[in-house]
């Protein structure tokens, strides 16, 4: 899967192994290796940058690392990674040799991963907004509940306290033992009911 190539810089000629022709969708028996054949295969949007990177690698005496798209004669678009090294003598660069590898599968995987990340980011933003709305709704419900409990506490405890107070006054003012006993039972039941009400309201607050 690695297409070997050699560029004779001094003479401007290229030598390609058969796999290099196959990567570009060319026929080694009828097509010629060369810069023109390579440039014609490179995607128009990548052609200028790919050529500049090759020239820069020679000029700056650094290894070539390049990624670009090619369009095969069938219209199939593939991603290619090219790596190479240049040899020099006292007069300057002699030749650059290297390999080209089809990395289309890797590029597609990277694209899918990026799309998945973007989808996750959108989901996180959406979920955050939903949680914020839910929090606001819960806070509003809590305010309503607190207002309701405060109102119920007043509406229920006030008459119960009145019943207990009046019963106490009546028990204090009467001398009838039977009446006192009845009022004591009323007072006990009222206090028990008030305690139940207090417990329910406290539990509701919790």
N, C-alpha and C positions, 0 to 999 in steps of 0.2 A: 503493500500500500504506500510505499515511499517512492516518489519519483525523483531519481538522481539527475542532477544537472551540473553543467560546468560552463562558465562564461570566461572566455579568453578575452580579457579586457584590452590587451594590446592590439589584437586583430579584430575585435568586435564580433567574434563568432561564438556560437553556442553548440554544446553537445548535450543531448538528452538521452536518458535511458528509455526503453520502451514504456515503462510504467509512467513516465512523465507525460508521454503522448496520451496514454489512457486516461490520466487524471483530467487532462484538458479536453478529452473527447475527440482527439485527433488520431489519424492513422499514420504510424511510423513508416509505412511503405510509400505513402503518397504525399504526406505533409512534411515540411522542412522545419527543423528546429531553428529558432531565432527569436530576436527581440520582437519583431513584427508579429509573429505567430502568437507569442505570449501576450503581447499588449492587446491584440485583437480578442483574446479570450477573457481578459480582465473586464470586470463590470465597469461601465463608463464612470460611475460615481467613485470608484476606487482606483482607477487607472493612474491618475496624476500622483496621488499620495504614494502608491506602491512603487512607482518609478523613483520618486524623490527619496524614499527610504533606502532603496538600493544604492543610489548615488551617494547618499549621506554615509552609509556604512563603509563604502570604499574611501570616501574623503576623510572621514574621521577615524578610520582604522579601528572600527568596532564590529563585532559580529552582527550579521543581519538577522533580524527577527521581524517578520512581517505577516500580517493577516489581511486577506482580501477575498472578494468574491469573484468567481469566474462564471461565464455563461457558455455552456457547451453548445455545439452546433444544434443539438436537439432542443435548446431553450432551457435546459435544466440548469438551475443556479446552484452552485456549490461554494462552500467556504474552504479556502486553502490557507495553510500555514507554511511559510517558507523560512527556512533558517540556512545560514551559510557563513563561510569564512573566506577572507581574502588573503592571498599571499602577495608579498612585495619583494622587490630587489632594490638595489641602490637607485634605480631610475624611477621607482614608484610601483604602483599596483601591477601585478601580473595577471592573476585570474581569481575569480570567486567560484567556489563550488559549494554545493549544498543539496538539500532535499526539499521536496514539497509533499505535504501530507493533507489528505482530505479530512477536515475537522467539522464537517457539516453537522454530524450527529451531536457533537459537543456543543456547537453553537445553538442548535435547536433546544437542547436540554437547558442551556443557560437562559435562553429566551423564555422557556416555560417556567423556569425557576423565578425569573424576574417578574413575570406576569402573576405567578402565585404569590410572591411577596407583596406586589401592589394590591392584589385582591385581599390579602390578609390585612394590609394597612387600612384598606377601605372598610373591611369588616370591623377592625378595632375602633376606627373613628365612629362608625355607625353604632356599634355596641356601647361606646362611651356616651354618645348622645342619648341612647335609650336608657342607660343607667342613670344619667343625669336627670332625665325626665321622670324616671321612676323614683329617684331620690326626692325630687321636688314634690311629686304626688304624695309620697309617704310623709314628707314634712307637713304638707297641707292637711293630710288626713289626721296627723298627730295633733295639729293645732285645733282642728274641728273636734277631735275626741276630747282634748283637754277642756275646750269650751263647753262641750256637752256634759262632761263629768262635773265641772264646776257648777253648772246650772242645776244638774240633777242633785248634787250634794245639797245645794241650798233648798231646792223644792221639796226634797224628801226629809231632810234632817230637821228643817224648821218646824213643820207640823208635828213630827215625832217628839221633838223637844217640848213643844207646847202641850202635847198630850201628857207627857211625863210630868211636866211642871204643874199642870192643872190637877192631875191625879194626886200629886204630893200635897197640894193645897187643900183639896177636898178631904184627903185622909187626915190631915192635920186638924181640920176644923170640925170633923164629925166625932161624936162620942159613941155612935152605934158600932158595936164590935163586928157585927155581920157586914155592915157597910165598909168598915175598915179592911176586913178580910178580902172583900170583893175588890176594893181599890188597890190592895196590895198585889193581888193577882194581875189586875190590869197594868199596874206599874211594872211588875216583873216581866209580863209579856211584851210591854212596850219597850223596855230596856233590851230585852232579848232581840226583838225585831230591829231596834236601832243598831245593835252590834252586828247583826247579819247584814244590814244595809251598809254599815261602815266597811265590813270585810269585802263585800262585793265591789264597792267603789274603789277600795285600795287595790284589789286584784285587777280591776279594770285599768287602773293607772299603770300597774306593772306591765 
